Amino acid sequence: MLWALHWLLRMGLAVSLMPYAWTKVFHVQMGYADYADALVQYGEMSPMGLLWRFMAFSPTVQLLAGLAELIAVILLLFRRTAWLGALIAVLDMSIVFLLNLTFDVPVKQLSGAMAVAGIILLVPNVPRVVRFLLGRNTGPAVSGLIWRNRVFVRITRWASPILAVLLVVGGGLASGASFGWGRLTGSEEVSGVYTAAAGGTPVKIDGTEHTTDDITQIAFGQINSGNGNRLSIRYADGDFQDGLYTVDGTSITAELFPIRKGAQTLIRDSSGTLEFDYEKKGDDSFSLRIDGSELTIESDEERRFLFDRGFRWAPEAPVNR
């Protein structure tokens, strides 16, 4: 009975971990650092937003975090390696729980429960872990059978590993296909970070008290989220607004979310749309026109610095700003 409950718990933990593992492997949970983040100021970020951008800036770190969870899943699915999977799951989820706790991520209870589940699964092998830490002979892993019926054992000896492999591989293929295999796609000609100068007749921006004359900075993201690329706008009075944009020929359609204020949720309703016709004026500048109003935008190299600097191997003066 206890080994049956042990089996149910480790299957439940493996299945619960798998979506988080694959979304990190394919860079979906935190995404990628994007030009649209260039206009977000440190004080405007929530603790969770700060953590998400930290992870998004390094796809390698995000991938390794996903692989650590995926390894725990794979080991949990096999009876003889379940104890090691539980140990790795405890380490993984303890770190996740600490991050959720200190960066105020809503799934604190779930990550804590998953860490506790790993500890419970590890209980039969705790003496072996202690002997290992003391440098003593650990002996064989403790892994009991649910039922010792000879036919049942013979069937599950092969059926269980096959189902485990199908679950992991099938989950990976399904996730990869639905997430676009984690590829960077959707960069547009206009993608970049710009300063803006207005001209012509001001046009009211729906859902705000602003007009196009109030736009001082605008950033067009280079990564497609599935519904469009991300967009951000900074107004003269300091207000910040983000949204999504799509490009059709020389036309840009921007779906904007409400001005960022207070505790806004991740899923928000649109506050209005803007439709620009754009024209390239030079290597680093564009003209955006809408109903008699024109925005001339120039590339802001300083705001792009974080995203365009790239990796350096050679030792040099530290750039810590």
C-alpha positions as CSV (number, residue, x, y, z in Angstrom):
1,M,0.0,0.0,0.0
2,L,2.8,2.4,0.9
3,W,4.7,1.7,-2.3
4,A,1.5,2.2,-4.3
5,L,1.1,5.7,-2.6
6,H,4.8,6.3,-3.3
7,W,4.2,5.5,-7.0
8,L,1.2,7.8,-7.2
9,L,3.1,10.7,-5.6
10,R,6.2,10.4,-7.8
11,M,4.0,10.2,-10.9
12,G,2.1,13.2,-9.8
13,L,5.3,15.1,-9.1
14,A,6.8,14.1,-12.5
15,V,3.7,15.2,-14.4
16,S,3.5,18.5,-12.5
17,L,7.2,19.3,-13.2
18,M,7.1,18.4,-16.9
19,P,5.2,21.5,-18.2
20,Y,7.6,23.9,-16.3
21,A,10.6,22.0,-17.6
22,W,9.6,22.1,-21.3
23,T,8.5,25.8,-21.1
24,K,11.9,26.7,-19.8
25,V,13.7,24.5,-22.3
26,F,11.8,26.2,-25.2
27,H,12.2,29.6,-23.6
28,V,8.5,30.2,-23.3
29,Q,8.0,30.7,-19.5
30,M,10.2,33.8,-19.3
31,G,10.7,34.5,-23.0
32,Y,13.6,36.5,-24.3
33,A,15.0,40.0,-23.6
34,D,13.3,42.2,-26.1
35,Y,13.6,45.8,-27.3
36,A,10.2,46.5,-25.8
37,D,11.8,46.1,-22.4
38,A,14.3,48.9,-23.1
39,L,11.8,51.6,-22.0
40,V,10.9,49.9,-18.7
41,Q,12.5,51.6,-15.7
42,Y,13.8,49.7,-12.7
43,G,11.3,51.2,-10.3
44,E,8.4,50.3,-12.7
45,M,9.0,46.6,-12.5
46,S,7.2,44.3,-10.0
47,P,9.5,41.9,-8.2
48,M,8.2,39.1,-10.4
49,G,8.8,41.2,-13.5
50,L,12.4,41.8,-12.4
51,L,13.0,38.1,-12.0
52,W,11.4,37.3,-15.3
53,R,13.6,39.8,-17.1
54,F,16.7,38.5,-15.3
55,M,15.9,35.0,-16.6
56,A,14.9,36.2,-20.0
57,F,18.2,38.0,-20.6
58,S,20.1,34.7,-20.5
59,P,18.4,32.0,-22.6
60,T,21.3,29.6,-21.5
61,V,20.4,30.0,-17.8
62,Q,16.7,29.5,-18.6
63,L,17.6,26.3,-20.6
64,L,19.7,24.9,-17.9
65,A,17.0,25.5,-15.3
66,G,14.6,23.6,-17.6
67,L,17.0,20.7,-18.1
68,A,17.5,20.4,-14.4
69,E,13.7,20.0,-13.9
70,L,13.5,17.6,-17.0
71,I,16.3,15.4,-15.6
72,A,14.3,15.1,-12.3
73,V,11.2,14.1,-14.3
74,I,13.0,11.4,-16.3
75,L,14.5,9.9,-13.2
76,L,11.2,10.0,-11.3
77,L,9.5,7.9,-14.0
78,F,11.8,4.9,-13.5
79,R,11.5,2.9,-10.3
80,R,15.2,2.3,-9.7
81,T,16.2,5.9,-10.3
82,A,13.2,7.5,-8.5
83,W,15.2,8.3,-5.4
84,L,17.8,10.3,-7.4
85,G,15.0,12.1,-9.3
86,A,13.4,13.0,-6.0
87,L,16.7,14.4,-4.7
88,I,17.2,16.5,-7.8
89,A,13.5,17.6,-7.6
90,V,14.0,18.7,-4.0
91,L,17.0,20.8,-4.9
92,D,15.2,22.3,-8.0
93,M,12.0,23.1,-6.3
94,S,13.6,24.4,-3.1
95,I,15.4,27.0,-5.3
96,V,12.2,27.8,-7.2
97,F,10.3,28.1,-3.9
98,L,12.9,30.5,-2.5
99,L,12.8,32.6,-5.7
100,N,9.0,32.6,-5.7
101,L,9.0,33.6,-2.0
102,T,11.5,36.4,-2.3
103,F,10.3,37.8,-5.7
104,D,6.6,37.5,-4.8
105,V,5.7,35.0,-7.6
106,P,2.1,33.7,-7.0
107,V,2.9,30.0,-7.2
108,K,4.7,29.9,-3.8
109,Q,2.4,27.2,-2.4
110,L,2.7,24.9,-5.4
111,S,6.5,25.1,-5.6
112,G,6.7,24.5,-1.9
113,A,4.4,21.5,-2.1
114,M,6.5,20.0,-4.9
115,A,9.6,20.4,-2.8
116,V,7.9,18.6,0.1
117,A,6.7,15.9,-2.3
118,G,10.3,15.3,-3.3
119,I,11.3,15.0,0.3
120,I,8.6,12.5,1.0
121,L,9.7,10.4,-2.0
122,L,13.2,10.5,-0.8
123,V,12.4,9.2,2.7
124,P,13.0,5.5,2.0
125,N,16.5,6.4,0.8
126,V,17.4,9.0,3.4
127,P,19.7,6.6,5.3
128,R,21.7,6.0,2.0
129,V,22.1,9.7,1.4
130,V,23.3,10.2,5.0
131,R,25.8,7.3,4.6
132,F,27.0,8.9,1.3
133,L,27.6,12.3,3.1
134,L,29.5,10.4,5.8
135,G,31.7,8.7,3.2
136,R,30.3,5.2,3.9
137,N,29.1,2.4,1.7
138,T,25.5,3.4,0.7
139,G,24.3,0.0,-0.4
140,P,21.6,-0.6,-3.1
141,A,18.8,1.8,-3.7
142,V,15.5,1.1,-1.9
143,S,12.8,0.7,-4.5
144,G,9.8,-1.5,-3.6
145,L,7.2,-3.1,-5.8
146,I,3.5,-2.3,-5.8
147,W,2.5,-5.9,-6.4
148,R,4.7,-9.0,-6.5
149,N,2.4,-11.0,-8.8
150,R,4.8,-12.6,-11.3
151,V,2.7,-11.7,-14.4
152,F,2.2,-8.1,-13.2
153,V,6.0,-7.7,-12.6
154,R,6.8,-9.2,-16.0
155,I,4.5,-6.8,-17.8
156,T,5.4,-3.7,-15.9
157,R,9.1,-4.4,-16.3
158,W,8.8,-3.5,-20.0
159,A,5.6,-1.5,-20.2
160,S,6.5,1.1,-17.5
161,P,9.8,2.2,-19.1
162,I,8.2,2.3,-22.6
163,L,5.4,4.5,-21.3
164,A,7.9,6.7,-19.4
165,V,9.9,7.3,-22.6
166,L,6.7,8.0,-24.6
167,L,5.5,10.4,-21.9
168,V,8.8,12.4,-21.9
169,V,9.4,12.3,-25.7
170,G,5.7,12.9,-26.5
171,G,5.5,15.8,-24.1
172,G,8.7,17.3,-25.6
173,L,7.4,17.0,-29.2
174,A,4.0,18.4,-28.3
175,S,5.5,21.3,-26.4
176,G,8.1,22.0,-29.0
177,A,5.5,22.0,-31.8
178,S,3.1,24.3,-29.9
179,F,5.9,26.6,-28.7
180,G,7.6,26.9,-32.1
181,W,10.6,25.0,-30.8
182,G,11.9,28.0,-29.0
183,R,13.1,29.8,-32.1
184,L,13.5,33.6,-32.4
185,T,11.1,34.7,-35.1
186,G,9.1,37.8,-36.1
187,S,11.8,40.5,-36.3
188,E,10.6,43.4,-38.4
189,E,12.4,46.1,-40.4
190,V,11.1,48.6,-37.8
191,S,12.3,46.6,-34.8
192,G,14.4,48.8,-32.5
193,V,14.3,51.5,-29.8
194,Y,13.7,55.1,-30.9
195,T,13.3,58.7,-29.7
196,A,10.3,60.4,-31.3
197,A,9.7,63.9,-32.5
198,A,6.0,64.8,-33.4
199,G,4.7,67.0,-36.2
200,G,1.3,67.8,-37.8
201,T,-2.1,67.5,-36.1
202,P,-2.1,65.6,-32.8
203,V,-4.1,62.4,-32.8
204,K,-5.9,61.2,-29.6
205,I,-4.7,57.8,-28.3
206,D,-7.7,55.7,-27.2
207,G,-7.9,54.8,-23.5
208,T,-5.5,57.5,-22.4
209,E,-5.3,61.3,-21.9
210,H,-2.4,61.5,-24.4
211,T,-2.0,62.3,-28.0
212,T,0.7,61.4,-30.5
213,D,2.5,64.6,-29.7
214,D,3.1,63.3,-26.2
215,I,5.2,60.3,-27.4
216,T,8.9,60.8,-26.6
217,Q,10.2,57.3,-27.0
218,I,8.9,54.1,-28.7
219,A,10.2,50.6,-28.9
220,F,9.2,47.9,-31.4
221,G,10.1,44.4,-30.2
222,Q,12.0,42.0,-32.4
223,I,10.4,38.7,-31.1
224,N,7.0,37.4,-32.0
225,S,4.9,36.2,-29.1
226,G,2.3,34.4,-31.2
227,N,-0.2,37.3,-31.3
228,G,2.3,39.9,-32.5
229,N,5.6,41.6,-31.4
230,R,5.8,43.5,-28.2
231,L,5.6,47.3,-28.3
232,S,6.3,50.0,-25.6
233,I,5.7,53.8,-25.5
234,R,7.0,56.5,-23.1
235,Y,5.1,59.7,-22.9
236,A,6.4,63.2,-22.0
237,D,4.9,63.1,-18.5
238,G,6.6,59.8,-17.7
239,D,3.6,57.5,-18.4
240,F,4.5,54.1,-19.8
241,Q,2.3,52.0,-22.1
242,D,2.9,48.7,-23.7
243,G,1.1,46.5,-26.2
244,L,1.5,44.3,-29.3
245,Y,2.0,45.3,-32.9
246,T,1.8,43.6,-36.3
247,V,3.2,44.7,-39.7
248,D,1.4,44.4,-43.0
249,G,3.4,45.8,-45.8
250,T,4.1,49.4,-44.7
251,S,1.3,49.5,-42.2
252,I,1.7,49.0,-38.4
253,T,-1.3,48.0,-36.2
254,A,-0.6,48.5,-32.5
255,E,-3.0,47.0,-29.9
256,L,-2.3,49.0,-26.7
257,F,-2.9,48.0,-23.0
258,P,-3.8,50.5,-20.3
259,I,-1.2,52.9,-19.0
260,R,0.9,51.0,-16.5
261,K,-0.2,51.8,-13.0
262,G,-0.2,49.8,-9.7
263,A,-0.9,46.1,-9.6
264,Q,-1.9,45.1,-13.1
265,T,-2.3,41.4,-13.9
266,L,-0.4,39.6,-16.7
267,I,-3.6,39.2,-18.8
268,R,-5.1,42.6,-19.7
269,D,-7.8,43.9,-22.0
270,S,-6.9,46.2,-24.8
271,S,-7.5,49.9,-24.2
272,G,-7.3,50.9,-27.9
273,T,-5.4,50.6,-31.2
274,L,-3.2,52.8,-33.3
275,E,-2.6,52.3,-37.0
276,F,0.5,53.9,-38.5
277,D,1.8,54.0,-42.1
278,Y,5.6,53.9,-41.9
279,E,8.4,54.8,-44.3
280,K,12.1,54.3,-43.9
281,K,13.9,57.7,-43.9
282,G,17.5,56.6,-43.3
283,D,19.6,53.8,-41.9
284,D,18.3,54.5,-38.3
285,S,15.1,56.5,-38.8
286,F,11.5,56.1,-39.8
287,S,8.5,58.2,-40.4
288,L,5.2,57.1,-38.7
289,R,2.0,58.7,-40.1
290,I,-1.5,58.6,-38.8
291,D,-4.4,60.9,-39.7
292,G,-2.4,64.0,-40.4
293,S,0.1,63.4,-37.5
294,E,3.7,62.4,-38.1
295,L,6.2,60.9,-35.8
296,T,9.8,61.0,-36.8
297,I,11.7,58.3,-34.9
298,E,15.5,58.0,-34.6
299,S,17.3,55.0,-33.3
300,D,18.3,55.4,-29.6
301,E,21.7,53.6,-29.3
302,E,21.9,54.2,-25.6
303,R,18.6,52.4,-24.9
304,R,19.7,49.5,-27.2
305,F,23.0,49.1,-25.4
306,L,21.9,46.3,-23.1
307,F,20.5,44.3,-26.0
308,D,23.1,44.9,-28.7
309,R,26.3,44.8,-26.6
310,G,26.8,41.0,-27.0
311,F,29.2,38.6,-25.3
312,R,32.9,39.3,-24.7
313,W,35.5,36.7,-23.7
314,A,38.6,38.8,-23.5
315,P,39.3,40.5,-20.1
316,E,38.4,44.2,-20.2
317,A,37.3,47.0,-17.9
318,P,34.0,45.9,-16.2
319,V,30.8,47.6,-17.5
320,N,28.6,47.5,-14.4
321,R,26.0,50.2,-14.6
